Amino acid sequence: MKKAYFGLIFILILLLSACGAKHETTAGTKTKSQETEQKAVLTIKDMAGRTVHFDKKPERIIALTNSDMNLIYALGGTVVGRQTQDASGVKPEAAKKAAEVGNTHDLNLEKIAALAPDVIIASSEQNMKDVPALESLGAKVVLTGANSIDEIKAQTEILGKLIGKEKQADKLNQTLAEKMKVIEKEAPVNKVRALLVLGAPGSNYAALPTSLSGDVLEKAGGINVAKDFKGVENFPQYAALNVEKIVAADPEIIFLMIHGGDEKETETALKTEMKQNQAWSSTSAVKNDHIVVLPADLFGTNPGVRIDEALDVMTAKLNQVRK
């Protein structure tokens, strides 16, 4: 009986020791995971929902999109690396000194590594898969992006915090908010039926209200005739062109956003097709030659700080056909 008693006590001691060790391991893991956060001088929650801790203020910045680069300079910061120049050019002038490192879908990791960045600002939609490779270079990665004007405000706020320019970010967002109030106040009752076509070599899509250009269209007083279209799987803010539905909706104006390739060639091909195709040519937009090519630097990509210019252009074009 005594043997059984002592055996039971021995088993209990073993169990308690195991529990204590387990608790100690868990506590140790917790402490280790919190160590980075405790050391952080700056914590950013990016637009992909990721939390990024910095143990020092980031100074060497690479921006893989023009919108991020433009906003950083507008806030009073600078970058050491930027997107390789495309049709939209480089603004502001001061940014031309920064090294070209490719773009969101064609990164040059060798050039990025050579710049020894503290942080790389990339696209939440296109670069999520690239985060491990970018972090392996020793840099932090912050993902941004915007499919609406409100998201541009969030983007501005994140970048302002990242470079220590929160007050400037608040000022930019306040200016944009005031702009939106004026547009809302002056918005005409008679809306214009419009179609936004994203044209690229070999593919054309209709921009939905969930895209940035679609949001700008609606804020400027347009009705998106593709609002009920279903977004494509890997490009949910855009839908395949459904000519039958477009003809039924009868857009009064068609906006073309040219992305990639030879812009003039793509524009000519799209306009020729619309004017020669019996279905397209039956719409009010084509009949009245209301086919407008939007500036690539304002609509081909996120214009960032220049979103107010995009709103002005869209409003002016709608007013030209407004009845």
C-alpha positions as CSV (number, residue, x, y, z in Angstrom):
1,M,0.0,0.0,0.0
2,K,2.9,2.3,0.9
3,K,4.5,1.5,-2.5
4,A,1.4,2.5,-4.3
5,Y,1.1,5.7,-2.2
6,F,4.7,6.7,-2.9
7,G,4.3,5.8,-6.6
8,L,1.3,8.1,-6.9
9,I,3.2,10.9,-5.3
10,F,6.1,10.4,-7.7
11,I,3.7,10.5,-10.7
12,L,2.1,13.8,-9.3
13,I,5.6,15.3,-8.9
14,L,6.5,14.4,-12.5
15,L,3.2,15.9,-13.8
16,L,3.7,19.1,-11.9
17,S,7.3,19.4,-13.1
18,A,6.1,18.9,-16.7
19,C,3.4,21.6,-16.3
20,G,5.9,24.0,-14.8
21,A,8.3,23.4,-17.6
22,K,5.6,23.9,-20.2
23,H,4.5,27.1,-18.5
24,E,8.1,28.3,-18.4
25,T,8.6,27.6,-22.1
26,T,5.3,29.4,-23.0
27,A,6.3,32.4,-20.9
28,G,9.7,32.4,-22.5
29,T,8.2,32.3,-26.0
30,K,5.9,35.2,-25.1
31,T,8.8,37.2,-23.8
32,K,10.8,36.6,-27.0
33,S,7.9,37.5,-29.3
34,Q,7.3,40.7,-27.3
35,E,11.0,41.7,-27.3
36,T,10.9,43.2,-30.8
37,E,7.8,45.2,-29.9
38,Q,9.3,46.5,-26.7
39,K,12.4,47.6,-28.5
40,A,10.5,49.3,-31.3
41,V,10.7,53.0,-31.6
42,L,8.0,52.9,-34.3
43,T,5.2,50.5,-35.1
44,I,3.3,50.7,-38.4
45,K,0.1,48.8,-39.3
46,D,0.2,48.7,-43.1
47,M,-2.6,48.5,-45.6
48,A,-2.3,44.7,-45.8
49,G,-3.1,44.5,-42.1
50,R,0.6,43.6,-41.2
51,T,2.2,45.1,-38.1
52,V,5.8,46.2,-38.8
53,H,8.1,47.2,-35.9
54,F,11.2,49.4,-36.4
55,D,14.0,49.5,-33.8
56,K,15.3,52.8,-35.3
57,K,13.8,55.6,-37.4
58,P,13.9,54.6,-41.1
59,E,16.0,56.9,-43.1
60,R,16.9,55.1,-46.3
61,I,13.6,54.6,-48.1
62,I,12.7,52.8,-51.4
63,A,9.3,53.4,-52.9
64,L,8.2,51.0,-55.6
65,T,5.2,53.0,-56.7
66,N,4.9,56.6,-57.9
67,S,2.0,57.3,-55.6
68,D,4.1,56.4,-52.5
69,M,7.0,58.4,-53.8
70,N,4.9,61.5,-54.6
71,L,3.3,61.4,-51.2
72,I,6.7,61.0,-49.4
73,Y,8.0,64.1,-51.1
74,A,4.8,66.0,-50.5
75,L,5.2,65.3,-46.8
76,G,8.8,66.6,-46.8
77,G,10.6,63.3,-47.1
78,T,13.0,61.7,-49.7
79,V,13.7,58.3,-51.2
80,V,17.0,56.6,-52.2
81,G,15.2,54.3,-54.7
82,R,12.1,54.5,-56.8
83,Q,10.1,52.8,-59.5
84,T,11.8,52.6,-62.9
85,Q,10.4,55.5,-65.0
86,D,7.3,54.8,-67.0
87,A,4.9,56.8,-69.2
88,S,3.7,58.8,-66.1
89,G,7.2,60.2,-65.6
90,V,8.9,61.3,-62.4
91,K,7.4,64.0,-60.2
92,P,8.7,65.9,-58.3
93,E,11.9,66.8,-60.0
94,A,13.9,66.1,-56.8
95,A,13.0,62.5,-57.0
96,K,14.9,62.0,-60.3
97,K,18.1,61.7,-58.2
98,A,16.8,58.4,-56.7
99,A,18.0,55.2,-58.2
100,E,15.6,53.1,-60.4
101,V,15.0,49.7,-58.9
102,G,12.3,48.2,-61.2
103,N,8.6,48.2,-60.5
104,T,6.0,46.3,-58.5
105,H,5.8,43.4,-61.0
106,D,9.5,43.4,-62.0
107,L,11.7,44.0,-59.0
108,N,15.5,44.3,-59.3
109,L,16.6,42.7,-56.0
110,E,20.3,43.3,-56.8
111,K,19.8,47.1,-57.2
112,I,17.5,47.2,-54.1
113,A,20.1,45.4,-52.0
114,A,22.9,47.7,-53.2
115,L,21.0,50.7,-51.8
116,A,20.9,49.2,-48.3
117,P,17.3,50.4,-47.5
118,D,15.9,50.6,-44.0
119,V,12.4,50.2,-45.4
120,I,10.8,49.3,-48.8
121,I,7.3,50.6,-49.5
122,A,5.5,48.2,-51.9
123,S,2.1,47.4,-53.3
124,S,-0.3,45.5,-51.0
125,E,-1.9,44.0,-54.1
126,Q,1.1,43.1,-56.1
127,N,4.0,42.6,-53.7
128,M,2.6,40.5,-50.8
129,K,4.4,37.4,-52.4
130,D,7.6,39.4,-52.5
131,V,7.8,40.3,-48.8
132,P,10.1,37.3,-47.8
133,A,12.6,38.1,-50.6
134,L,12.6,41.8,-49.7
135,E,12.9,41.2,-46.0
136,S,15.8,38.8,-46.7
137,L,17.8,41.9,-47.9
138,G,17.7,43.2,-44.3
139,A,15.0,45.8,-44.9
140,K,11.5,46.2,-43.4
141,V,8.6,46.1,-45.8
142,V,5.5,48.3,-45.6
143,L,2.6,47.6,-48.0
144,T,0.3,50.3,-49.2
145,G,-2.3,50.8,-51.9
146,A,-5.6,52.6,-52.6
147,N,-8.8,51.6,-54.3
148,S,-10.7,54.7,-53.1
149,I,-10.1,58.3,-52.0
150,D,-10.5,57.3,-48.4
151,E,-7.8,54.7,-48.8
152,I,-5.5,57.4,-50.2
153,K,-6.1,59.3,-46.9
154,A,-5.1,56.1,-45.0
155,Q,-2.0,55.7,-47.2
156,T,-1.0,59.3,-46.5
157,E,-1.4,58.8,-42.8
158,I,0.7,55.7,-42.8
159,L,3.5,57.3,-44.7
160,G,3.4,60.4,-42.5
161,K,3.8,58.3,-39.4
162,L,6.6,56.3,-41.1
163,I,8.8,59.3,-41.9
164,G,7.8,61.3,-38.8
165,K,5.6,63.8,-40.7
166,E,2.2,63.2,-39.0
167,K,1.3,66.9,-39.0
168,Q,2.0,67.3,-42.7
169,A,-0.1,64.2,-43.4
170,D,-3.0,65.6,-41.4
171,K,-2.7,68.8,-43.4
172,L,-2.8,67.0,-46.7
173,N,-5.8,64.9,-45.7
174,Q,-7.6,68.0,-44.4
175,T,-7.0,69.7,-47.7
176,L,-8.4,66.7,-49.6
177,A,-11.4,66.5,-47.2
178,E,-12.2,70.2,-47.9
179,K,-11.9,69.5,-51.7
180,M,-14.4,66.6,-51.3
181,K,-16.9,68.9,-49.4
182,V,-16.8,71.4,-52.3
183,I,-17.4,68.7,-54.9
184,E,-20.2,67.2,-52.9
185,K,-21.8,70.6,-52.4
186,E,-21.5,71.5,-56.1
187,A,-22.5,68.0,-57.4
188,P,-25.2,68.4,-60.1
189,V,-28.5,66.5,-59.8
190,N,-28.2,65.1,-63.4
191,K,-25.6,62.4,-63.4
192,V,-23.8,61.3,-66.5
193,R,-23.8,57.6,-67.5
194,A,-20.1,56.6,-68.0
195,L,-17.9,53.7,-68.8
196,L,-14.3,53.4,-67.6
197,V,-12.2,51.1,-69.8
198,L,-8.8,50.0,-68.7
199,G,-6.9,49.3,-71.9
200,A,-3.7,47.3,-72.1
201,P,-2.0,45.3,-74.8
202,G,-4.2,42.2,-75.4
203,S,-6.8,42.9,-72.7
204,N,-9.5,45.5,-71.9
205,Y,-11.5,45.7,-68.7
206,A,-14.3,47.8,-67.2
207,A,-13.4,49.6,-64.0
208,L,-15.9,49.0,-61.2
209,P,-16.9,51.4,-58.4
210,T,-14.5,49.5,-56.1
211,S,-11.5,50.7,-58.1
212,L,-9.9,54.1,-57.5
213,S,-10.9,55.4,-60.9
214,G,-14.5,54.1,-60.3
215,D,-14.6,55.9,-56.9
216,V,-13.4,59.2,-58.6
217,L,-16.0,58.8,-61.3
218,E,-18.9,58.5,-58.7
219,K,-17.5,61.4,-56.5
220,A,-17.4,63.6,-59.6
221,G,-21.0,63.0,-60.5
222,G,-20.9,60.0,-62.9
223,I,-22.9,56.8,-63.0
224,N,-20.8,53.8,-63.6
225,V,-22.7,51.7,-66.1
226,A,-20.6,48.6,-65.2
227,K,-21.4,48.9,-61.5
228,D,-23.2,45.5,-61.4
229,F,-20.5,43.6,-63.4
230,K,-18.6,40.8,-61.7
231,G,-14.9,41.4,-61.1
232,V,-12.4,39.1,-62.6
233,E,-10.8,36.6,-60.2
234,N,-7.3,38.1,-59.9
235,F,-8.4,41.7,-60.6
236,P,-11.5,42.1,-58.6
237,Q,-11.8,45.9,-59.1
238,Y,-12.2,45.3,-62.8
239,A,-14.6,43.3,-65.0
240,A,-14.6,41.8,-68.4
241,L,-16.3,44.0,-71.0
242,N,-19.9,42.9,-71.5
243,V,-20.8,44.7,-74.7
244,E,-24.4,43.6,-74.6
245,K,-24.9,45.1,-71.1
246,I,-22.9,48.2,-72.0
247,V,-25.1,48.8,-75.0
248,A,-28.2,48.4,-72.9
249,A,-26.9,50.9,-70.4
250,D,-26.0,53.3,-73.2
251,P,-23.1,55.3,-71.7
252,E,-23.0,59.0,-72.6
253,I,-19.2,59.1,-72.3
254,I,-16.5,56.4,-72.4
255,F,-13.2,57.0,-70.6
256,L,-10.1,55.2,-71.7
257,M,-7.3,54.5,-69.3
258,I,-4.2,53.2,-71.1
259,H,-1.9,51.1,-69.1
260,G,1.4,49.7,-70.6
261,G,2.5,49.3,-74.2
262,D,2.3,52.0,-76.8
263,E,-0.4,54.3,-75.5
264,K,-1.2,55.9,-78.9
265,E,-1.4,52.5,-80.5
266,T,-3.8,51.1,-77.8
267,E,-5.9,54.3,-78.0
268,T,-6.2,54.0,-81.8
269,A,-7.1,50.3,-81.7
270,L,-9.8,50.9,-79.0
271,K,-11.4,53.9,-80.8
272,T,-11.3,52.1,-84.2
273,E,-13.0,49.0,-82.7
274,M,-15.7,51.1,-81.0
275,K,-16.5,53.1,-84.1
276,Q,-16.5,50.2,-86.5
277,N,-18.3,47.7,-84.3
278,Q,-22.1,47.8,-84.8
279,A,-22.9,47.3,-81.1
280,W,-20.4,49.9,-79.7
281,S,-21.3,52.4,-82.4
282,S,-25.0,52.4,-81.2
283,T,-24.1,53.9,-77.9
284,S,-24.6,57.7,-77.3
285,A,-20.9,58.0,-76.4
286,V,-19.6,56.7,-79.7
287,K,-22.3,58.4,-81.8
288,N,-21.3,61.8,-80.3
289,D,-17.6,61.0,-80.3
290,H,-17.5,61.3,-76.5
291,I,-14.5,58.9,-76.1
292,V,-12.0,60.5,-73.8
293,V,-8.4,59.3,-73.0
294,L,-7.6,60.1,-69.4
295,P,-4.1,61.2,-68.4
296,A,-2.0,58.1,-67.5
297,D,-0.3,59.8,-64.6
298,L,-3.6,60.5,-62.9
299,F,-5.7,57.4,-63.9
300,G,-3.3,54.7,-65.1
301,T,-2.0,54.3,-61.6
302,N,-2.8,55.7,-58.1
303,P,-2.0,59.5,-58.4
304,G,-1.4,59.8,-54.6
305,V,-1.2,63.4,-53.6
306,R,-2.5,64.5,-57.1
307,I,-5.9,62.9,-56.5
308,D,-7.4,66.4,-56.4
309,E,-6.2,66.9,-60.0
310,A,-7.8,63.6,-61.0
311,L,-11.1,64.8,-59.5
312,D,-10.9,68.1,-61.4
313,V,-10.2,66.3,-64.7
314,M,-13.1,63.9,-64.3
315,T,-15.5,66.6,-63.2
316,A,-14.6,68.8,-66.2
317,K,-15.0,65.9,-68.7
318,L,-18.4,65.0,-67.3
319,N,-19.5,68.6,-67.5
320,Q,-18.7,68.7,-71.2
321,V,-21.4,66.1,-71.9
322,R,-23.8,66.9,-69.1
323,K,-27.3,67.8,-70.4
